[in-house]
């Protein structure tokens, strides 16, 4: 009986430590990133293509209008939410679509997402959600701040400027987890992934 109690206590301790570690990394990411979630009107080719044009226009606006190295940049992006909605509507109008977009800011669940330069674990993130029309099509998940840029091969990747911001704002362990692929990092990432998946199921 004592062995069973000891084993249970060890398992509980490991669970608490893993959960605490996962929550710490998740909070670090959540507090220093703004995700971008665009939901297409439908899965038609036209609606999916315009979704990507809206994405590009919004990210372009962030790069051109905001000083991403300013510590108040995240706050400014959130406060100018109506401008992003208008940008989306402008792109829709210019391309002949008769439906409109609506934008909102909040904390939303995001799946694990891999980009060319980093992988973000699944979890709840603060982000701007832009719904096109009735929002019945496939989604696009991206990162609004620090902004991702388009590489020559069309993949989404962090610019050197954005990498610098993440290195300076995230804990070193968090930064390594999302940008590196050595064995230690893979194990840590898996711990975060498992804990967050369990929490999502409980929710």
mmCIF file of the C-alpha atoms, coordinates in Angstrom:
data_MODEL
# 
_entry.id   MODEL 
# 
loop_
_atom_site.group_PDB 
_atom_site.id 
_atom_site.type_symbol 
_atom_site.label_atom_id 
_atom_site.label_alt_id 
_atom_site.label_comp_id 
_atom_site.label_asym_id 
_atom_site.label_entity_id 
_atom_site.label_seq_id 
_atom_site.pdbx_PDB_ins_code 
_atom_site.Cartn_x 
_atom_site.Cartn_y 
_atom_site.Cartn_z 
_atom_site.occupancy 
_atom_site.B_iso_or_equiv 
_atom_site.pdbx_formal_charge 
_atom_site.auth_seq_id 
_atom_site.auth_comp_id 
_atom_site.auth_asym_id 
_atom_site.auth_atom_id 
_atom_site.pdbx_PDB_model_num 
ATOM 1   C CA . UNK A 1 1   ? 0.000   0.000  0.000   1.00 0.00 ? 1   UNK A CA 1 
ATOM 2   C CA . UNK A 1 2   ? 2.829   2.401  0.866   1.00 0.00 ? 2   UNK A CA 1 
ATOM 3   C CA . UNK A 1 3   ? 4.381   1.778  -2.555  1.00 0.00 ? 3   UNK A CA 1 
ATOM 4   C CA . UNK A 1 4   ? 1.085   2.590  -4.268  1.00 0.00 ? 4   UNK A CA 1 
ATOM 5   C CA . UNK A 1 5   ? 0.740   5.798  -2.267  1.00 0.00 ? 5   UNK A CA 1 
ATOM 6   C CA . UNK A 1 6   ? 4.339   6.747  -3.049  1.00 0.00 ? 6   UNK A CA 1 
ATOM 7   C CA . UNK A 1 7   ? 3.849   6.049  -6.750  1.00 0.00 ? 7   UNK A CA 1 
ATOM 8   C CA . UNK A 1 8   ? 0.669   8.108  -6.775  1.00 0.00 ? 8   UNK A CA 1 
ATOM 9   C CA . UNK A 1 9   ? 2.411   10.975 -4.988  1.00 0.00 ? 9   UNK A CA 1 
ATOM 10  C CA . UNK A 1 10  ? 5.280   10.923 -7.502  1.00 0.00 ? 10  UNK A CA 1 
ATOM 11  C CA . UNK A 1 11  ? 2.879   10.822 -10.450 1.00 0.00 ? 11  UNK A CA 1 
ATOM 12  C CA . UNK A 1 12  ? 0.886   13.698 -8.973  1.00 0.00 ? 12  UNK A CA 1 
ATOM 13  C CA . UNK A 1 13  ? 4.043   15.702 -8.402  1.00 0.00 ? 13  UNK A CA 1 
ATOM 14  C CA . UNK A 1 14  ? 5.195   15.180 -11.988 1.00 0.00 ? 14  UNK A CA 1 
ATOM 15  C CA . UNK A 1 15  ? 1.760   16.186 -13.255 1.00 0.00 ? 15  UNK A CA 1 
ATOM 16  C CA . UNK A 1 16  ? 1.766   19.387 -11.198 1.00 0.00 ? 16  UNK A CA 1 
ATOM 17  C CA . UNK A 1 17  ? 5.268   20.299 -12.357 1.00 0.00 ? 17  UNK A CA 1 
ATOM 18  C CA . UNK A 1 18  ? 4.435   19.569 -16.017 1.00 0.00 ? 18  UNK A CA 1 
ATOM 19  C CA . UNK A 1 19  ? 1.212   21.576 -15.800 1.00 0.00 ? 19  UNK A CA 1 
ATOM 20  C CA . UNK A 1 20  ? 2.954   24.501 -14.147 1.00 0.00 ? 20  UNK A CA 1 
ATOM 21  C CA . UNK A 1 21  ? 5.731   24.481 -16.747 1.00 0.00 ? 21  UNK A CA 1 
ATOM 22  C CA . UNK A 1 22  ? 3.259   24.264 -19.627 1.00 0.00 ? 22  UNK A CA 1 
ATOM 23  C CA . UNK A 1 23  ? 1.155   27.109 -18.241 1.00 0.00 ? 23  UNK A CA 1 
ATOM 24  C CA . UNK A 1 24  ? 4.256   29.270 -17.778 1.00 0.00 ? 24  UNK A CA 1 
ATOM 25  C CA . UNK A 1 25  ? 5.368   28.840 -21.397 1.00 0.00 ? 25  UNK A CA 1 
ATOM 26  C CA . UNK A 1 26  ? 1.826   29.317 -22.667 1.00 0.00 ? 26  UNK A CA 1 
ATOM 27  C CA . UNK A 1 27  ? 1.402   32.517 -20.653 1.00 0.00 ? 27  UNK A CA 1 
ATOM 28  C CA . UNK A 1 28  ? 4.722   33.854 -21.961 1.00 0.00 ? 28  UNK A CA 1 
ATOM 29  C CA . UNK A 1 29  ? 3.578   33.314 -25.553 1.00 0.00 ? 29  UNK A CA 1 
ATOM 30  C CA . UNK A 1 30  ? 0.054   34.557 -24.920 1.00 0.00 ? 30  UNK A CA 1 
ATOM 31  C CA . UNK A 1 31  ? 1.287   37.816 -23.374 1.00 0.00 ? 31  UNK A CA 1 
ATOM 32  C CA . UNK A 1 32  ? 3.814   38.605 -26.101 1.00 0.00 ? 32  UNK A CA 1 
ATOM 33  C CA . UNK A 1 33  ? 2.064   37.565 -29.306 1.00 0.00 ? 33  UNK A CA 1 
ATOM 34  C CA . UNK A 1 34  ? -1.031  38.692 -31.137 1.00 0.00 ? 34  UNK A CA 1 
ATOM 35  C CA . UNK A 1 35  ? -2.370  35.921 -33.339 1.00 0.00 ? 35  UNK A CA 1 
ATOM 36  C CA . UNK A 1 36  ? -4.377  36.561 -36.497 1.00 0.00 ? 36  UNK A CA 1 
ATOM 37  C CA . UNK A 1 37  ? -7.326  34.317 -37.294 1.00 0.00 ? 37  UNK A CA 1 
ATOM 38  C CA . UNK A 1 38  ? -9.141  34.803 -40.594 1.00 0.00 ? 38  UNK A CA 1 
ATOM 39  C CA . UNK A 1 39  ? -12.225 32.746 -41.380 1.00 0.00 ? 39  UNK A CA 1 
ATOM 40  C CA . UNK A 1 40  ? -13.323 32.554 -45.017 1.00 0.00 ? 40  UNK A CA 1 
ATOM 41  C CA . UNK A 1 41  ? -16.909 32.899 -46.213 1.00 0.00 ? 41  UNK A CA 1 
ATOM 42  C CA . UNK A 1 42  ? -16.771 29.394 -47.732 1.00 0.00 ? 42  UNK A CA 1 
ATOM 43  C CA . UNK A 1 43  ? -14.373 26.818 -49.125 1.00 0.00 ? 43  UNK A CA 1 
ATOM 44  C CA . UNK A 1 44  ? -14.846 27.943 -52.721 1.00 0.00 ? 44  UNK A CA 1 
ATOM 45  C CA . UNK A 1 45  ? -11.629 28.799 -54.550 1.00 0.00 ? 45  UNK A CA 1 
ATOM 46  C CA . UNK A 1 46  ? -12.614 32.468 -54.786 1.00 0.00 ? 46  UNK A CA 1 
ATOM 47  C CA . UNK A 1 47  ? -13.433 32.778 -51.084 1.00 0.00 ? 47  UNK A CA 1 
ATOM 48  C CA . UNK A 1 48  ? -10.248 30.996 -50.055 1.00 0.00 ? 48  UNK A CA 1 
ATOM 49  C CA . UNK A 1 49  ? -8.140  33.216 -52.325 1.00 0.00 ? 49  UNK A CA 1 
ATOM 50  C CA . UNK A 1 50  ? -9.668  36.430 -50.980 1.00 0.00 ? 50  UNK A CA 1 
ATOM 51  C CA . UNK A 1 51  ? -9.009  35.213 -47.448 1.00 0.00 ? 51  UNK A CA 1 
ATOM 52  C CA . UNK A 1 52  ? -5.289  35.166 -48.239 1.00 0.00 ? 52  UNK A CA 1 
ATOM 53  C CA . UNK A 1 53  ? -5.461  38.621 -49.842 1.00 0.00 ? 53  UNK A CA 1 
ATOM 54  C CA . UNK A 1 54  ? -7.070  39.965 -46.676 1.00 0.00 ? 54  UNK A CA 1 
ATOM 55  C CA . UNK A 1 55  ? -4.327  38.323 -44.629 1.00 0.00 ? 55  UNK A CA 1 
ATOM 56  C CA . UNK A 1 56  ? -1.588  39.902 -46.730 1.00 0.00 ? 56  UNK A CA 1 
ATOM 57  C CA . UNK A 1 57  ? -3.204  43.350 -46.603 1.00 0.00 ? 57  UNK A CA 1 
ATOM 58  C CA . UNK A 1 58  ? -3.624  43.290 -42.824 1.00 0.00 ? 58  UNK A CA 1 
ATOM 59  C CA . UNK A 1 59  ? -0.064  42.109 -42.190 1.00 0.00 ? 59  UNK A CA 1 
ATOM 60  C CA . UNK A 1 60  ? 1.237   44.706 -44.653 1.00 0.00 ? 60  UNK A CA 1 
ATOM 61  C CA . UNK A 1 61  ? -0.629  47.409 -42.741 1.00 0.00 ? 61  UNK A CA 1 
ATOM 62  C CA . UNK A 1 62  ? 0.981   46.307 -39.481 1.00 0.00 ? 62  UNK A CA 1 
ATOM 63  C CA . UNK A 1 63  ? 4.464   46.401 -41.007 1.00 0.00 ? 63  UNK A CA 1 
ATOM 64  C CA . UNK A 1 64  ? 3.961   49.813 -42.601 1.00 0.00 ? 64  UNK A CA 1 
ATOM 65  C CA . UNK A 1 65  ? 1.990   51.692 -39.939 1.00 0.00 ? 65  UNK A CA 1 
ATOM 66  C CA . UNK A 1 66  ? 3.415   50.402 -36.672 1.00 0.00 ? 66  UNK A CA 1 
ATOM 67  C CA . UNK A 1 67  ? 6.850   50.588 -35.116 1.00 0.00 ? 67  UNK A CA 1 
ATOM 68  C CA . UNK A 1 68  ? 7.036   46.983 -33.948 1.00 0.00 ? 68  UNK A CA 1 
ATOM 69  C CA . UNK A 1 69  ? 10.024  47.752 -31.716 1.00 0.00 ? 69  UNK A CA 1 
ATOM 70  C CA . UNK A 1 70  ? 7.931   50.247 -29.713 1.00 0.00 ? 70  UNK A CA 1 
ATOM 71  C CA . UNK A 1 71  ? 6.897   48.653 -26.424 1.00 0.00 ? 71  UNK A CA 1 
ATOM 72  C CA . UNK A 1 72  ? 3.384   50.094 -26.897 1.00 0.00 ? 72  UNK A CA 1 
ATOM 73  C CA . UNK A 1 73  ? 2.954   48.511 -30.318 1.00 0.00 ? 73  UNK A CA 1 
ATOM 74  C CA . UNK A 1 74  ? 0.769   45.639 -29.118 1.00 0.00 ? 74  UNK A CA 1 
ATOM 75  C CA . UNK A 1 75  ? -1.561  48.064 -27.344 1.00 0.00 ? 75  UNK A CA 1 
ATOM 76  C CA . UNK A 1 76  ? -1.789  50.258 -30.451 1.00 0.00 ? 76  UNK A CA 1 
ATOM 77  C CA . UNK A 1 77  ? -2.641  47.295 -32.660 1.00 0.00 ? 77  UNK A CA 1 
ATOM 78  C CA . UNK A 1 78  ? -5.510  46.293 -30.375 1.00 0.00 ? 78  UNK A CA 1 
ATOM 79  C CA . UNK A 1 79  ? -6.904  49.834 -30.199 1.00 0.00 ? 79  UNK A CA 1 
ATOM 80  C CA . UNK A 1 80  ? -6.935  50.168 -33.975 1.00 0.00 ? 80  UNK A CA 1 
ATOM 81  C CA . UNK A 1 81  ? -9.055  47.085 -34.549 1.00 0.00 ? 81  UNK A CA 1 
ATOM 82  C CA . UNK A 1 82  ? -11.638 49.056 -36.632 1.00 0.00 ? 82  UNK A CA 1 
ATOM 83  C CA . UNK A 1 83  ? -8.893  49.924 -39.114 1.00 0.00 ? 83  UNK A CA 1 
ATOM 84  C CA . UNK A 1 84  ? -8.144  46.256 -39.735 1.00 0.00 ? 84  UNK A CA 1 
ATOM 85  C CA . UNK A 1 85  ? -11.827 45.602 -40.277 1.00 0.00 ? 85  UNK A CA 1 
ATOM 86  C CA . UNK A 1 86  ? -11.946 48.425 -42.806 1.00 0.00 ? 86  UNK A CA 1 
ATOM 87  C CA . UNK A 1 87  ? -8.828  47.062 -44.525 1.00 0.00 ? 87  UNK A CA 1 
ATOM 88  C CA . UNK A 1 88  ? -10.534 43.683 -44.902 1.00 0.00 ? 88  UNK A CA 1 
ATOM 89  C CA . UNK A 1 89  ? -13.682 45.336 -46.254 1.00 0.00 ? 89  UNK A CA 1 
ATOM 90  C CA . UNK A 1 90  ? -11.648 47.416 -48.693 1.00 0.00 ? 90  UNK A CA 1 
ATOM 91  C CA . UNK A 1 91  ? -9.963  44.296 -50.075 1.00 0.00 ? 91  UNK A CA 1 
ATOM 92  C CA . UNK A 1 92  ? -13.355 42.620 -50.437 1.00 0.00 ? 92  UNK A CA 1 
ATOM 93  C CA . UNK A 1 93  ? -14.826 45.631 -52.261 1.00 0.00 ? 93  UNK A CA 1 
ATOM 94  C CA . UNK A 1 94  ? -11.848 46.027 -54.570 1.00 0.00 ? 94  UNK A CA 1 
ATOM 95  C CA . UNK A 1 95  ? -12.146 42.381 -55.587 1.00 0.00 ? 95  UNK A CA 1 
ATOM 96  C CA . UNK A 1 96  ? -15.878 42.508 -56.260 1.00 0.00 ? 96  UNK A CA 1 
ATOM 97  C CA . UNK A 1 97  ? -17.212 40.638 -53.221 1.00 0.00 ? 97  UNK A CA 1 
ATOM 98  C CA . UNK A 1 98  ? -20.603 41.686 -51.874 1.00 0.00 ? 98  UNK A CA 1 
ATOM 99  C CA . UNK A 1 99  ? -20.194 40.384 -48.340 1.00 0.00 ? 99  UNK A CA 1 
ATOM 100 C CA . UNK A 1 100 ? -18.359 42.221 -45.581 1.00 0.00 ? 100 UNK A CA 1 
ATOM 101 C CA . UNK A 1 101 ? -15.892 41.465 -42.793 1.00 0.00 ? 101 UNK A CA 1 
ATOM 102 C CA . UNK A 1 102 ? -16.134 41.904 -39.053 1.00 0.00 ? 102 UNK A CA 1 
ATOM 103 C CA . UNK A 1 103 ? -13.188 41.956 -36.680 1.00 0.00 ? 103 UNK A CA 1 
ATOM 104 C CA . UNK A 1 104 ? -12.951 41.239 -32.969 1.00 0.00 ? 104 UNK A CA 1 
ATOM 105 C CA . UNK A 1 105 ? -10.234 40.947 -30.344 1.00 0.00 ? 105 UNK A CA 1 
ATOM 106 C CA . UNK A 1 106 ? -10.187 38.323 -27.627 1.00 0.00 ? 106 UNK A CA 1 
ATOM 107 C CA . UNK A 1 107 ? -8.633  35.128 -26.309 1.00 0.00 ? 107 UNK A CA 1 
ATOM 108 C CA . UNK A 1 108 ? -9.244  32.227 -28.657 1.00 0.00 ? 108 UNK A CA 1 
ATOM 109 C CA . UNK A 1 109 ? -8.132  28.577 -28.843 1.00 0.00 ? 109 UNK A CA 1 
ATOM 110 C CA . UNK A 1 110 ? -5.521  27.948 -31.549 1.00 0.00 ? 110 UNK A CA 1 
ATOM 111 C CA . UNK A 1 111 ? -4.203  24.592 -32.779 1.00 0.00 ? 111 UNK A CA 1 
ATOM 112 C CA . UNK A 1 112 ? -0.513  23.793 -33.075 1.00 0.00 ? 112 UNK A CA 1 
ATOM 113 C CA . UNK A 1 113 ? 0.867   25.671 -36.057 1.00 0.00 ? 113 UNK A CA 1 
ATOM 114 C CA . UNK A 1 114 ? 4.214   25.272 -37.806 1.00 0.00 ? 114 UNK A CA 1 
ATOM 115 C CA . UNK A 1 115 ? 5.772   28.039 -39.846 1.00 0.00 ? 115 UNK A CA 1 
ATOM 116 C CA . UNK A 1 116 ? 9.077   28.008 -41.653 1.00 0.00 ? 116 UNK A CA 1 
ATOM 117 C CA . UNK A 1 117 ? 10.928  29.541 -38.702 1.00 0.00 ? 117 UNK A CA 1 
ATOM 118 C CA . UNK A 1 118 ? 8.959   28.405 -35.659 1.00 0.00 ? 118 UNK A CA 1 
ATOM 119 C CA . UNK A 1 119 ? 6.252   26.151 -34.255 1.00 0.00 ? 119 UNK A CA 1 
ATOM 120 C CA . UNK A 1 120 ? 3.643   27.470 -31.835 1.00 0.00 ? 120 UNK A CA 1 
ATOM 121 C CA . UNK A 1 121 ? 2.011   24.972 -29.461 1.00 0.00 ? 121 UNK A CA 1 
ATOM 122 C CA . UNK A 1 122 ? -1.750  24.646 -29.276 1.00 0.00 ? 122 UNK A CA 1 
ATOM 123 C CA . UNK A 1 123 ? -3.424  26.730 -26.607 1.00 0.00 ? 123 UNK A CA 1 
ATOM 124 C CA . UNK A 1 124 ? -5.351  29.895 -25.854 1.00 0.00 ? 124 UNK A CA 1 
ATOM 125 C CA . UNK A 1 125 ? -3.849  33.040 -27.378 1.00 0.00 ? 125 UNK A CA 1 
ATOM 126 C CA . UNK A 1 126 ? -4.926  36.650 -27.610 1.00 0.00 ? 126 UNK A CA 1 
ATOM 127 C CA . UNK A 1 127 ? -5.660  37.496 -31.179 1.00 0.00 ? 127 UNK A CA 1 
ATOM 128 C CA . UNK A 1 128 ? -7.631  39.396 -33.764 1.00 0.00 ? 128 UNK A CA 1 
ATOM 129 C CA . UNK A 1 129 ? -10.282 37.338 -35.515 1.00 0.00 ? 129 UNK A CA 1 
ATOM 130 C CA . UNK A 1 130 ? -11.561 38.532 -38.881 1.00 0.00 ? 130 UNK A CA 1 
ATOM 131 C CA . UNK A 1 131 ? -14.685 36.780 -40.130 1.00 0.00 ? 131 UNK A CA 1 
ATOM 132 C CA . UNK A 1 132 ? -15.440 37.145 -43.831 1.00 0.00 ? 132 UNK A CA 1 
ATOM 133 C CA . UNK A 1 133 ? -19.127 36.963 -44.665 1.00 0.00 ? 133 UNK A CA 1 
ATOM 134 C CA . UNK A 1 134 ? -20.804 34.114 -42.792 1.00 0.00 ? 134 UNK A CA 1 
ATOM 135 C CA . UNK A 1 135 ? -17.450 32.577 -41.856 1.00 0.00 ? 135 UNK A CA 1 
ATOM 136 C CA . UNK A 1 136 ? -18.290 29.053 -43.020 1.00 0.00 ? 136 UNK A CA 1 
ATOM 137 C CA . UNK A 1 137 ? -14.974 28.297 -44.746 1.00 0.00 ? 137 UNK A CA 1 
ATOM 138 C CA . UNK A 1 138 ? -11.589 27.046 -43.644 1.00 0.00 ? 138 UNK A CA 1 
ATOM 139 C CA . UNK A 1 139 ? -9.511  29.212 -41.326 1.00 0.00 ? 139 UNK A CA 1 
ATOM 140 C CA . UNK A 1 140 ? -6.133  30.820 -41.643 1.00 0.00 ? 140 UNK A CA 1 
ATOM 141 C CA . UNK A 1 141 ? -3.978  31.146 -38.527 1.00 0.00 ? 141 UNK A CA 1 
ATOM 142 C CA . UNK A 1 142 ? -1.089  33.526 -38.568 1.00 0.00 ? 142 UNK A CA 1 
ATOM 143 C CA . UNK A 1 143 ? 0.857   35.862 -36.303 1.00 0.00 ? 143 UNK A CA 1 
ATOM 144 C CA . UNK A 1 144 ? 0.070   39.565 -36.418 1.00 0.00 ? 144 UNK A CA 1 
ATOM 145 C CA . UNK A 1 145 ? 2.646   40.667 -33.855 1.00 0.00 ? 145 UNK A CA 1 
ATOM 146 C CA . UNK A 1 146 ? 5.553   40.323 -34.233 1.00 0.00 ? 146 UNK A CA 1 
ATOM 147 C CA . UNK A 1 147 ? 4.484   40.202 -37.878 1.00 0.00 ? 147 UNK A CA 1 
ATOM 148 C CA . UNK A 1 148 ? 5.317   37.269 -40.093 1.00 0.00 ? 148 UNK A CA 1 
ATOM 149 C CA . UNK A 1 149 ? 6.502   38.114 -43.588 1.00 0.00 ? 149 UNK A CA 1 
ATOM 150 C CA . UNK A 1 150 ? 6.261   36.247 -46.864 1.00 0.00 ? 150 UNK A CA 1 
ATOM 151 C CA . UNK A 1 151 ? 9.446   34.522 -47.965 1.00 0.00 ? 151 UNK A CA 1 
ATOM 152 C CA . UNK A 1 152 ? 10.381  34.003 -51.598 1.00 0.00 ? 152 UNK A CA 1 
ATOM 153 C CA . UNK A 1 153 ? 8.930   30.496 -51.675 1.00 0.00 ? 153 UNK A CA 1 
ATOM 154 C CA . UNK A 1 154 ? 5.587   31.697 -50.325 1.00 0.00 ? 154 UNK A CA 1 
ATOM 155 C CA . UNK A 1 155 ? 5.978   30.305 -46.801 1.00 0.00 ? 155 UNK A CA 1 
ATOM 156 C CA . UNK A 1 156 ? 5.291   32.401 -43.727 1.00 0.00 ? 156 UNK A CA 1 
ATOM 157 C CA . UNK A 1 157 ? 8.442   33.146 -41.759 1.00 0.00 ? 157 UNK A CA 1 
ATOM 158 C CA . UNK A 1 158 ? 9.631   35.625 -39.144 1.00 0.00 ? 158 UNK A CA 1 
ATOM 159 C CA . UNK A 1 159 ? 11.758  38.529 -40.292 1.00 0.00 ? 159 UNK A CA 1 
ATOM 160 C CA . UNK A 1 160 ? 15.051  39.126 -38.494 1.00 0.00 ? 160 UNK A CA 1 
ATOM 161 C CA . UNK A 1 161 ? 13.449  42.150 -36.844 1.00 0.00 ? 161 UNK A CA 1 
ATOM 162 C CA . UNK A 1 162 ? 10.595  40.014 -35.510 1.00 0.00 ? 162 UNK A CA 1 
ATOM 163 C CA . UNK A 1 163 ? 13.021  37.348 -34.283 1.00 0.00 ? 163 UNK A CA 1 
ATOM 164 C CA . UNK A 1 164 ? 14.914  40.043 -32.391 1.00 0.00 ? 164 UNK A CA 1 
ATOM 165 C CA . UNK A 1 165 ? 11.706  41.159 -30.663 1.00 0.00 ? 165 UNK A CA 1 
ATOM 166 C CA . UNK A 1 166 ? 10.854  37.607 -29.623 1.00 0.00 ? 166 UNK A CA 1 
ATOM 167 C CA . UNK A 1 167 ? 14.377  36.956 -28.307 1.00 0.00 ? 167 UNK A CA 1 
ATOM 168 C CA . UNK A 1 168 ? 14.155  40.114 -26.199 1.00 0.00 ? 168 UNK A CA 1 
ATOM 169 C CA . UNK A 1 169 ? 10.604  39.642 -24.884 1.00 0.00 ? 169 UNK A CA 1 
ATOM 170 C CA . UNK A 1 170 ? 10.209  35.885 -24.412 1.00 0.00 ? 170 UNK A CA 1 
ATOM 171 C CA . UNK A 1 171 ? 11.976  33.810 -21.792 1.00 0.00 ? 171 UNK A CA 1 
ATOM 172 C CA . UNK A 1 172 ? 14.976  32.071 -23.367 1.00 0.00 ? 172 UNK A CA 1 
ATOM 173 C CA . UNK A 1 173 ? 13.409  28.666 -22.744 1.00 0.00 ? 173 UNK A CA 1 
ATOM 174 C CA . UNK A 1 174 ? 10.175  29.719 -24.470 1.00 0.00 ? 174 UNK A CA 1 
ATOM 175 C CA . UNK A 1 175 ? 12.053  31.145 -27.452 1.00 0.00 ? 175 UNK A CA 1 
ATOM 176 C CA . UNK A 1 176 ? 14.118  27.975 -27.825 1.00 0.00 ? 176 UNK A CA 1 
ATOM 177 C CA . UNK A 1 177 ? 11.004  25.799 -27.637 1.00 0.00 ? 177 UNK A CA 1 
ATOM 178 C CA . UNK A 1 178 ? 9.284   27.518 -30.560 1.00 0.00 ? 178 UNK A CA 1 
ATOM 179 C CA . UNK A 1 179 ? 12.357  28.015 -32.765 1.00 0.00 ? 179 UNK A CA 1 
ATOM 180 C CA . UNK A 1 180 ? 14.658  25.021 -32.190 1.00 0.00 ? 180 UNK A CA 1 
ATOM 181 C CA . UNK A 1 181 ? 14.319  21.297 -32.863 1.00 0.00 ? 181 UNK A CA 1 
ATOM 182 C CA . UNK A 1 182 ? 16.915  19.510 -30.704 1.00 0.00 ? 182 UNK A CA 1 
ATOM 183 C CA . UNK A 1 183 ? 15.886  16.514 -28.570 1.00 0.00 ? 183 UNK A CA 1 
ATOM 184 C CA . UNK A 1 184 ? 15.507  18.484 -25.335 1.00 0.00 ? 184 UNK A CA 1 
ATOM 185 C CA . UNK A 1 185 ? 13.276  21.047 -26.994 1.00 0.00 ? 185 UNK A CA 1 
ATOM 186 C CA . UNK A 1 186 ? 11.152  18.347 -28.641 1.00 0.00 ? 186 UNK A CA 1 
ATOM 187 C CA . UNK A 1 187 ? 10.491  16.729 -25.259 1.00 0.00 ? 187 UNK A CA 1 
ATOM 188 C CA . UNK A 1 188 ? 9.577   20.066 -23.659 1.00 0.00 ? 188 UNK A CA 1 
ATOM 189 C CA . UNK A 1 189 ? 7.289   20.923 -26.560 1.00 0.00 ? 189 UNK A CA 1 
ATOM 190 C CA . UNK A 1 190 ? 5.559   17.558 -26.214 1.00 0.00 ? 190 UNK A CA 1 
ATOM 191 C CA . UNK A 1 191 ? 4.935   18.206 -22.517 1.00 0.00 ? 191 UNK A CA 1 
ATOM 192 C CA . UNK A 1 192 ? 3.305   21.540 -23.340 1.00 0.00 ? 192 UNK A CA 1 
ATOM 193 C CA . UNK A 1 193 ? 1.277   19.983 -26.135 1.00 0.00 ? 193 UNK A CA 1 
ATOM 194 C CA . UNK A 1 194 ? -0.066  17.143 -23.972 1.00 0.00 ? 194 UNK A CA 1 
ATOM 195 C CA . UNK A 1 195 ? -1.000  19.403 -21.063 1.00 0.00 ? 195 UNK A CA 1 
ATOM 196 C CA . UNK A 1 196 ? -2.758  21.940 -23.271 1.00 0.00 ? 196 UNK A CA 1 
ATOM 197 C CA . UNK A 1 197 ? -4.641  19.219 -25.161 1.00 0.00 ? 197 UNK A CA 1 
ATOM 198 C CA . UNK A 1 198 ? -5.929  17.823 -21.866 1.00 0.00 ? 198 UNK A CA 1 
ATOM 199 C CA . UNK A 1 199 ? -7.031  21.277 -20.741 1.00 0.00 ? 199 UNK A CA 1 
ATOM 200 C CA . UNK A 1 200 ? -8.800  21.926 -24.052 1.00 0.00 ? 200 UNK A CA 1 
ATOM 201 C CA . UNK A 1 201 ? -10.707 18.638 -23.699 1.00 0.00 ? 201 UNK A CA 1 
ATOM 202 C CA . UNK A 1 202 ? -11.700 19.518 -20.145 1.00 0.00 ? 202 UNK A CA 1 
ATOM 203 C CA . UNK A 1 203 ? -12.992 22.887 -21.345 1.00 0.00 ? 203 UNK A CA 1 
# 
